[in-house]
Amino acid sequence: MKELLISILVRNNEKYIPYMFKMFNNLEKNNSQKIKYLVYTNDNEDNTYNLLKEKKTCNMKIVEESLPDKIKKLSFLKRLYILRNKLLNLIKKEKFDYLLMLDSDIFINPKILEDSIRELDKKKFEAITLQTLGNLNFFYNTKFPFYFFYDTFAYVNSRGEKELENRSFKRYFFCIKNLFLDKTEEVKSSFAGFWLTKSDFLYRKNLEYIYNADNQECEHITFNKNFKLGFITNINPLRLEPNVDENFYAKTYEIINLNKTDNRGNSKIIIYLLIIIIALFIYIFIKYLL
């Protein structure tokens, strides 16, 4: 049986932990791979570490440490380079067939994982990323009632062009377009909150996040340069919003893990309705007001 290692960085995320374990349990019951876990956590100010220890299973390794003050004082991006590199060095000590590097606050269902592994096994790509979905914050933190891609900051297309680094309507239209795509496209980089590869691809490269790191650029871009990368847009994990209540986590877990959906269906329906309403408004305006 093939073995899958799921690695994850977790910090100050106590609300997520119980549902993370539920998600892992569901993945184990509904996927054909033997799964083990590697969790790295540091400097928690809430109950995250205690919950991890309490719910830890025999197939999970937890590494906890406190970072030196000189690292804590670095900028957010610089710290991310260092933290991801710490986790990468721990990963290299493990044995596995597949590696899934997962960000915290992400829910995935078994179908997403199985489909991603199947896509990787086609051997066109060395690694697969999935753009995560999140509830889009618009002006004054008002939320649309549907989901968009969470992070295009790390997206670099197949021509090597960075796209959509600034919030704009171009960015929103890019998000809408990708909701409707049903293919895997080659890119230079995309958000690596869900990043899948095989051990032979990982081990044959001398990889580091901090090697030639550009501290003004998303850390995923530097790392993704090492791989022939596939960007899957038709199956997506869901990224949770920060600072939400317990009911939101419970509802999201139910949607993702029980209904086997990534929740884009509702988004498409709402987009269609908005288009129809706008079209009707234009029709009435032209016919009766002009």
ROPA-286455 format. One record per residue (C-alpha): residue number from 1; residue in one letter; z, x, y. Coordinates in steps of 0.5 Angstrom, whole numbers, plus 2048, in hexadecimal, padded with zeros to 3 digits. Each point is the difference from the previous one (the first is absolute). Layout:
% residues N
<atom i="NUM" aa="A" z="Z" x="X" y="Y"/>
...
% end
This chain:
% residues 290
<atom i="1" aa="M" z="800" x="800" y="800"/>
<atom i="2" aa="K" z="7FE" x="803" y="807"/>
<atom i="3" aa="E" z="806" x="801" y="805"/>
<atom i="4" aa="L" z="800" x="7FE" y="807"/>
<atom i="5" aa="L" z="805" x="803" y="805"/>
<atom i="6" aa="I" z="802" x="7FC" y="806"/>
<atom i="7" aa="S" z="802" x="804" y="806"/>
<atom i="8" aa="I" z="804" x="7FD" y="806"/>
<atom i="9" aa="L" z="803" x="802" y="806"/>
<atom i="10" aa="V" z="806" x="7FB" y="802"/>
<atom i="11" aa="R" z="805" x="801" y="806"/>
<atom i="12" aa="N" z="804" x="7FA" y="804"/>
<atom i="13" aa="N" z="7FD" x="7FB" y="7FC"/>
<atom i="14" aa="E" z="805" x="7FC" y="7FC"/>
<atom i="15" aa="K" z="7FD" x="7F9" y="800"/>
<atom i="16" aa="Y" z="7FA" x="803" y="7FD"/>
<atom i="17" aa="I" z="803" x="803" y="7FA"/>
<atom i="18" aa="P" z="802" x="7FA" y="7FC"/>
<atom i="19" aa="Y" z="7F9" x="7FE" y="800"/>
<atom i="20" aa="M" z="7FD" x="807" y="7FF"/>
<atom i="21" aa="F" z="803" x="800" y="7F9"/>
<atom i="22" aa="K" z="7FE" x="7F9" y="7FF"/>
<atom i="23" aa="M" z="7F9" x="802" y="801"/>
<atom i="24" aa="F" z="801" x="806" y="7FC"/>
<atom i="25" aa="N" z="802" x="7FC" y="7FA"/>
<atom i="26" aa="N" z="7FA" x="7FB" y="801"/>
<atom i="27" aa="L" z="7FB" x="806" y="800"/>
<atom i="28" aa="E" z="803" x="803" y="7FA"/>
<atom i="29" aa="K" z="800" x="7F9" y="7FC"/>
<atom i="30" aa="N" z="7F9" x="7FF" y="802"/>
<atom i="31" aa="N" z="7FC" x="807" y="800"/>
<atom i="32" aa="S" z="7FE" x="804" y="7FA"/>
<atom i="33" aa="Q" z="803" x="806" y="803"/>
<atom i="34" aa="K" z="806" x="803" y="7FE"/>
<atom i="35" aa="I" z="804" x="801" y="807"/>
<atom i="36" aa="K" z="805" x="804" y="803"/>
<atom i="37" aa="Y" z="802" x="801" y="807"/>
<atom i="38" aa="L" z="802" x="806" y="805"/>
<atom i="39" aa="V" z="804" x="7FD" y="806"/>
<atom i="40" aa="Y" z="801" x="805" y="806"/>
<atom i="41" aa="T" z="806" x="7FE" y="805"/>
<atom i="42" aa="N" z="803" x="803" y="806"/>
<atom i="43" aa="D" z="805" x="7FF" y="805"/>
<atom i="44" aa="N" z="801" x="7F8" y="7FF"/>
<atom i="45" aa="E" z="805" x="7FD" y="805"/>
<atom i="46" aa="D" z="800" x="7F9" y="7FC"/>
<atom i="47" aa="N" z="801" x="7FF" y="7F9"/>
<atom i="48" aa="T" z="7F9" x="802" y="7FD"/>
<atom i="49" aa="Y" z="803" x="806" y="7FC"/>
<atom i="50" aa="N" z="805" x="7FC" y="7FD"/>
<atom i="51" aa="L" z="7FC" x="7FA" y="7FE"/>
<atom i="52" aa="L" z="7FB" x="805" y="7FD"/>
<atom i="53" aa="K" z="805" x="803" y="7FC"/>
<atom i="54" aa="E" z="803" x="7FA" y="7FE"/>
<atom i="55" aa="K" z="7F9" x="7FD" y="7FD"/>
<atom i="56" aa="K" z="7FE" x="807" y="7FE"/>
<atom i="57" aa="T" z="7FC" x="7FF" y="7F9"/>
<atom i="58" aa="C" z="7FF" x="806" y="7FB"/>
<atom i="59" aa="N" z="7F9" x="801" y="802"/>
<atom i="60" aa="M" z="802" x="801" y="807"/>
<atom i="61" aa="K" z="802" x="807" y="803"/>
<atom i="62" aa="I" z="803" x="7FF" y="807"/>
<atom i="63" aa="V" z="800" x="806" y="805"/>
<atom i="64" aa="E" z="805" x="800" y="806"/>
<atom i="65" aa="E" z="801" x="805" y="805"/>
<atom i="66" aa="S" z="802" x="801" y="807"/>
<atom i="67" aa="L" z="7FB" x="803" y="805"/>
<atom i="68" aa="P" z="802" x="806" y="804"/>
<atom i="69" aa="D" z="801" x="7FE" y="808"/>
<atom i="70" aa="K" z="7FA" x="804" y="802"/>
<atom i="71" aa="I" z="7FB" x="7FC" y="7FC"/>
<atom i="72" aa="K" z="804" x="7F9" y="802"/>
<atom i="73" aa="K" z="7FE" x="802" y="807"/>
<atom i="74" aa="L" z="7F9" x="801" y="7FF"/>
<atom i="75" aa="S" z="7FB" x="7FA" y="802"/>
<atom i="76" aa="F" z="7FF" x="7FB" y="7FB"/>
<atom i="77" aa="L" z="7F9" x="802" y="7FE"/>
<atom i="78" aa="K" z="803" x="807" y="7FE"/>
<atom i="79" aa="R" z="805" x="7FE" y="7FC"/>
<atom i="80" aa="L" z="7FB" x="7FC" y="7FC"/>
<atom i="81" aa="Y" z="7FC" x="806" y="7FF"/>
<atom i="82" aa="I" z="807" x="803" y="7FD"/>
<atom i="83" aa="L" z="802" x="7FA" y="7FC"/>
<atom i="84" aa="R" z="7FA" x="7FF" y="7FD"/>
<atom i="85" aa="N" z="7FF" x="807" y="7FE"/>
<atom i="86" aa="K" z="807" x="800" y="7FD"/>
<atom i="87" aa="L" z="7FE" x="7FA" y="7FC"/>
<atom i="88" aa="L" z="7FA" x="803" y="7FE"/>
<atom i="89" aa="N" z="803" x="807" y="7FD"/>
<atom i="90" aa="L" z="805" x="7FB" y="7FC"/>
<atom i="91" aa="I" z="7FA" x="7FD" y="7FD"/>
<atom i="92" aa="K" z="7FD" x="806" y="7FE"/>
<atom i="93" aa="K" z="806" x="801" y="7FB"/>
<atom i="94" aa="E" z="7FE" x="7FA" y="7FD"/>
<atom i="95" aa="K" z="7FC" x="7FE" y="7FA"/>
<atom i="96" aa="F" z="7FB" x="7FA" y="800"/>
<atom i="97" aa="D" z="7F9" x="7FE" y="7FF"/>
<atom i="98" aa="Y" z="800" x="7FC" y="807"/>
<atom i="99" aa="L" z="803" x="800" y="806"/>
<atom i="100" aa="L" z="802" x="7FB" y="805"/>
<atom i="101" aa="M" z="803" x="802" y="807"/>
<atom i="102" aa="L" z="803" x="7F9" y="803"/>
<atom i="103" aa="D" z="803" x="7FF" y="807"/>
<atom i="104" aa="S" z="806" x="7FC" y="800"/>
<atom i="105" aa="D" z="7FF" x="7F9" y="803"/>
<atom i="106" aa="I" z="7FA" x="7FF" y="7FC"/>
<atom i="107" aa="F" z="800" x="7FA" y="7FA"/>
<atom i="108" aa="I" z="7FA" x="801" y="7FB"/>
<atom i="109" aa="N" z="7FF" x="7FC" y="7FA"/>
<atom i="110" aa="P" z="7FE" x="802" y="7F9"/>
<atom i="111" aa="K" z="7F8" x="7FE" y="801"/>
<atom i="112" aa="I" z="800" x="805" y="806"/>
<atom i="113" aa="L" z="802" x="805" y="7FC"/>
<atom i="114" aa="E" z="7FC" x="7FF" y="7FA"/>
<atom i="115" aa="D" z="7FA" x="7FF" y="804"/>
<atom i="116" aa="S" z="801" x="806" y="804"/>
<atom i="117" aa="I" z="801" x="805" y="7FA"/>
<atom i="118" aa="R" z="7FA" x="7FD" y="7FD"/>
<atom i="119" aa="E" z="7FC" x="801" y="806"/>
<atom i="120" aa="L" z="803" x="808" y="800"/>
<atom i="121" aa="D" z="7FD" x="800" y="7F9"/>
<atom i="122" aa="K" z="7F9" x="7FF" y="802"/>
<atom i="123" aa="K" z="801" x="807" y="802"/>
<atom i="124" aa="K" z="7FC" x="7FF" y="807"/>
<atom i="125" aa="F" z="806" x="802" y="804"/>
<atom i="126" aa="E" z="806" x="805" y="7FF"/>
<atom i="127" aa="A" z="805" x="7FB" y="803"/>
<atom i="128" aa="I" z="800" x="7F9" y="802"/>
<atom i="129" aa="T" z="803" x="7FD" y="806"/>
<atom i="130" aa="L" z="802" x="7F9" y="802"/>
<atom i="131" aa="Q" z="800" x="7FE" y="807"/>
<atom i="132" aa="T" z="807" x="7FC" y="800"/>
<atom i="133" aa="L" z="800" x="7F9" y="804"/>
<atom i="134" aa="G" z="805" x="7FE" y="805"/>
<atom i="135" aa="N" z="802" x="7FA" y="805"/>
<atom i="136" aa="L" z="7FC" x="803" y="806"/>
<atom i="137" aa="N" z="804" x="800" y="806"/>
<atom i="138" aa="F" z="7FC" x="7FE" y="807"/>
<atom i="139" aa="F" z="802" x="800" y="807"/>
<atom i="140" aa="Y" z="807" x="7FF" y="801"/>
<atom i="141" aa="N" z="802" x="801" y="7F9"/>
<atom i="142" aa="T" z="7FD" x="7F9" y="7FE"/>
<atom i="143" aa="K" z="7FE" x="800" y="7F9"/>
<atom i="144" aa="F" z="7F9" x="7FD" y="7FD"/>
<atom i="145" aa="P" z="802" x="7FB" y="7FA"/>
<atom i="146" aa="F" z="7FB" x="805" y="7FC"/>
<atom i="147" aa="Y" z="800" x="807" y="7FD"/>
<atom i="148" aa="F" z="7FC" x="806" y="803"/>
<atom i="149" aa="F" z="7FF" x="807" y="7FE"/>
<atom i="150" aa="Y" z="807" x="803" y="802"/>
<atom i="151" aa="D" z="7FE" x="807" y="802"/>
<atom i="152" aa="T" z="7F9" x="803" y="802"/>
<atom i="153" aa="F" z="803" x="806" y="803"/>
<atom i="154" aa="A" z="7FE" x="804" y="7FA"/>
<atom i="155" aa="Y" z="7F9" x="7FD" y="7FF"/>
<atom i="156" aa="V" z="7FA" x="805" y="800"/>
<atom i="157" aa="N" z="7FA" x="7FE" y="7FE"/>
<atom i="158" aa="S" z="7FB" x="803" y="7FB"/>
<atom i="159" aa="R" z="7FC" x="803" y="806"/>
<atom i="160" aa="G" z="807" x="804" y="802"/>
<atom i="161" aa="E" z="801" x="7FB" y="806"/>
<atom i="162" aa="K" z="807" x="7FE" y="802"/>
<atom i="163" aa="E" z="800" x="7F9" y="802"/>
<atom i="164" aa="L" z="804" x="7FB" y="803"/>
<atom i="165" aa="E" z="806" x="804" y="802"/>
<atom i="166" aa="N" z="801" x="7FC" y="806"/>
<atom i="167" aa="R" z="802" x="7F9" y="800"/>
<atom i="168" aa="S" z="7FA" x="7FC" y="802"/>
<atom i="169" aa="F" z="7FC" x="7FA" y="7FE"/>
<atom i="170" aa="K" z="7FB" x="804" y="7FD"/>
<atom i="171" aa="R" z="806" x="802" y="7FB"/>
<atom i="172" aa="Y" z="802" x="7F9" y="7FF"/>
<atom i="173" aa="F" z="7F8" x="7FE" y="7FE"/>
<atom i="174" aa="F" z="801" x="806" y="7FB"/>
<atom i="175" aa="C" z="806" x="7FD" y="7FD"/>
<atom i="176" aa="I" z="7FC" x="7F9" y="7FF"/>
<atom i="177" aa="K" z="7FA" x="803" y="7FE"/>
<atom i="178" aa="N" z="804" x="804" y="7FA"/>
<atom i="179" aa="L" z="803" x="7FA" y="7FE"/>
<atom i="180" aa="F" z="7FA" x="7FD" y="7FE"/>
<atom i="181" aa="L" z="7FD" x="807" y="7FC"/>
<atom i="182" aa="D" z="800" x="800" y="7F9"/>
<atom i="183" aa="K" z="7FE" x="807" y="7FE"/>
<atom i="184" aa="T" z="803" x="807" y="800"/>
<atom i="185" aa="E" z="7FD" x="804" y="805"/>
<atom i="186" aa="E" z="801" x="808" y="801"/>
<atom i="187" aa="V" z="804" x="802" y="806"/>
<atom i="188" aa="K" z="803" x="807" y="802"/>
<atom i="189" aa="S" z="806" x="7FD" y="801"/>
<atom i="190" aa="S" z="804" x="7F9" y="800"/>
<atom i="191" aa="F" z="807" x="7FE" y="800"/>
<atom i="192" aa="A" z="804" x="803" y="7FA"/>
<atom i="193" aa="G" z="806" x="7FB" y="7FF"/>
<atom i="194" aa="F" z="7FC" x="7FF" y="7FA"/>
<atom i="195" aa="W" z="7FD" x="806" y="7FD"/>
<atom i="196" aa="L" z="7FE" x="801" y="7F9"/>
<atom i="197" aa="T" z="7FD" x="806" y="7FC"/>
<atom i="198" aa="K" z="800" x="804" y="7F9"/>
<atom i="199" aa="S" z="804" x="806" y="7FF"/>
<atom i="200" aa="D" z="7FA" x="804" y="7FF"/>
<atom i="201" aa="F" z="7FE" x="7FF" y="807"/>
<atom i="202" aa="L" z="806" x="801" y="803"/>
<atom i="203" aa="Y" z="802" x="807" y="7FC"/>
<atom i="204" aa="R" z="7FA" x="803" y="801"/>
<atom i="205" aa="K" z="801" x="800" y="807"/>
<atom i="206" aa="N" z="805" x="805" y="804"/>
<atom i="207" aa="L" z="802" x="7FA" y="804"/>
<atom i="208" aa="E" z="805" x="7FF" y="806"/>
<atom i="209" aa="Y" z="801" x="7FB" y="805"/>
<atom i="210" aa="I" z="802" x="806" y="805"/>
<atom i="211" aa="Y" z="7FA" x="804" y="7FF"/>
<atom i="212" aa="N" z="7FC" x="801" y="806"/>
<atom i="213" aa="A" z="804" x="7F9" y="803"/>
<atom i="214" aa="D" z="7FD" x="7FD" y="806"/>
<atom i="215" aa="N" z="807" x="7FD" y="803"/>
<atom i="216" aa="Q" z="7FC" x="7FC" y="805"/>
<atom i="217" aa="E" z="7FC" x="7FD" y="7FA"/>
<atom i="218" aa="C" z="802" x="7FB" y="7FA"/>
<atom i="219" aa="E" z="803" x="804" y="7FB"/>
<atom i="220" aa="H" z="7FC" x="7FC" y="7FB"/>
<atom i="221" aa="I" z="7F9" x="803" y="803"/>
<atom i="222" aa="T" z="802" x="807" y="7FF"/>
<atom i="223" aa="F" z="802" x="7FF" y="7F8"/>
<atom i="224" aa="N" z="7FA" x="7FB" y="7FF"/>
<atom i="225" aa="K" z="7FB" x="806" y="802"/>
<atom i="226" aa="N" z="802" x="803" y="7F9"/>
<atom i="227" aa="F" z="7FD" x="7FA" y="7FC"/>
<atom i="228" aa="K" z="7FA" x="7FC" y="7FF"/>
<atom i="229" aa="L" z="803" x="7F9" y="802"/>
<atom i="230" aa="G" z="7FE" x="7F9" y="7FE"/>
<atom i="231" aa="F" z="803" x="7FB" y="805"/>
<atom i="232" aa="I" z="801" x="7F9" y="7FC"/>
<atom i="233" aa="T" z="800" x="7FA" y="805"/>
<atom i="234" aa="N" z="7FF" x="7FA" y="7FB"/>
<atom i="235" aa="I" z="807" x="801" y="7FD"/>
<atom i="236" aa="N" z="806" x="802" y="805"/>
<atom i="237" aa="P" z="807" x="801" y="800"/>
<atom i="238" aa="L" z="804" x="7FC" y="805"/>
<atom i="239" aa="R" z="805" x="804" y="805"/>
<atom i="240" aa="L" z="806" x="7FC" y="802"/>
<atom i="241" aa="E" z="802" x="800" y="807"/>
<atom i="242" aa="P" z="806" x="804" y="803"/>
<atom i="243" aa="N" z="806" x="7FC" y="802"/>
<atom i="244" aa="V" z="7FF" x="7FA" y="7FC"/>
<atom i="245" aa="D" z="805" x="7FB" y="7FC"/>
<atom i="246" aa="E" z="802" x="800" y="7F9"/>
<atom i="247" aa="N" z="7FC" x="7F9" y="7FF"/>
<atom i="248" aa="F" z="7F9" x="804" y="802"/>
<atom i="249" aa="Y" z="801" x="805" y="7FB"/>
<atom i="250" aa="A" z="802" x="7FB" y="7FB"/>
<atom i="251" aa="K" z="7F9" x="7FC" y="802"/>
<atom i="252" aa="T" z="7FC" x="806" y="800"/>
<atom i="253" aa="Y" z="802" x="802" y="7F9"/>
<atom i="254" aa="E" z="7FF" x="7F9" y="7FD"/>
<atom i="255" aa="I" z="7F9" x="800" y="803"/>
<atom i="256" aa="I" z="7FE" x="807" y="7FE"/>
<atom i="257" aa="N" z="803" x="801" y="7F9"/>
<atom i="258" aa="L" z="800" x="7F9" y="7FE"/>
<atom i="259" aa="N" z="7FA" x="7FD" y="802"/>
<atom i="260" aa="K" z="7FC" x="807" y="7FF"/>
<atom i="261" aa="T" z="7FC" x="7FF" y="807"/>
<atom i="262" aa="D" z="800" x="805" y="806"/>
<atom i="263" aa="N" z="801" x="7FA" y="805"/>
<atom i="264" aa="R" z="7F9" x="801" y="803"/>
<atom i="265" aa="G" z="7FD" x="7F9" y="7FE"/>
<atom i="266" aa="N" z="805" x="7FC" y="805"/>
<atom i="267" aa="S" z="7FD" x="805" y="806"/>
<atom i="268" aa="K" z="7F9" x="7FF" y="7FE"/>
<atom i="269" aa="I" z="801" x="7F8" y="800"/>
<atom i="270" aa="I" z="803" x="801" y="807"/>
<atom i="271" aa="I" z="7FB" x="805" y="803"/>
<atom i="272" aa="Y" z="7FB" x="7FA" y="7FE"/>
<atom i="273" aa="L" z="803" x="7FB" y="803"/>
<atom i="274" aa="L" z="801" x="804" y="807"/>
<atom i="275" aa="I" z="7F9" x="801" y="7FF"/>
<atom i="276" aa="I" z="7FE" x="7F9" y="7FF"/>
<atom i="277" aa="I" z="805" x="7FE" y="806"/>
<atom i="278" aa="I" z="7FD" x="805" y="805"/>
<atom i="279" aa="A" z="7F9" x="7FD" y="7FE"/>
<atom i="280" aa="L" z="802" x="7F9" y="801"/>
<atom i="281" aa="F" z="803" x="802" y="807"/>
<atom i="282" aa="I" z="7F9" x="804" y="802"/>
<atom i="283" aa="Y" z="7FC" x="7FA" y="7FD"/>
<atom i="284" aa="I" z="804" x="7FB" y="804"/>
<atom i="285" aa="F" z="800" x="804" y="807"/>
<atom i="286" aa="I" z="7F9" x="801" y="7FF"/>
<atom i="287" aa="K" z="7FE" x="7F8" y="7FF"/>
<atom i="288" aa="Y" z="805" x="7FD" y="805"/>
<atom i="289" aa="L" z="802" x="805" y="805"/>
<atom i="290" aa="L" z="7FA" x="803" y="802"/>
% end
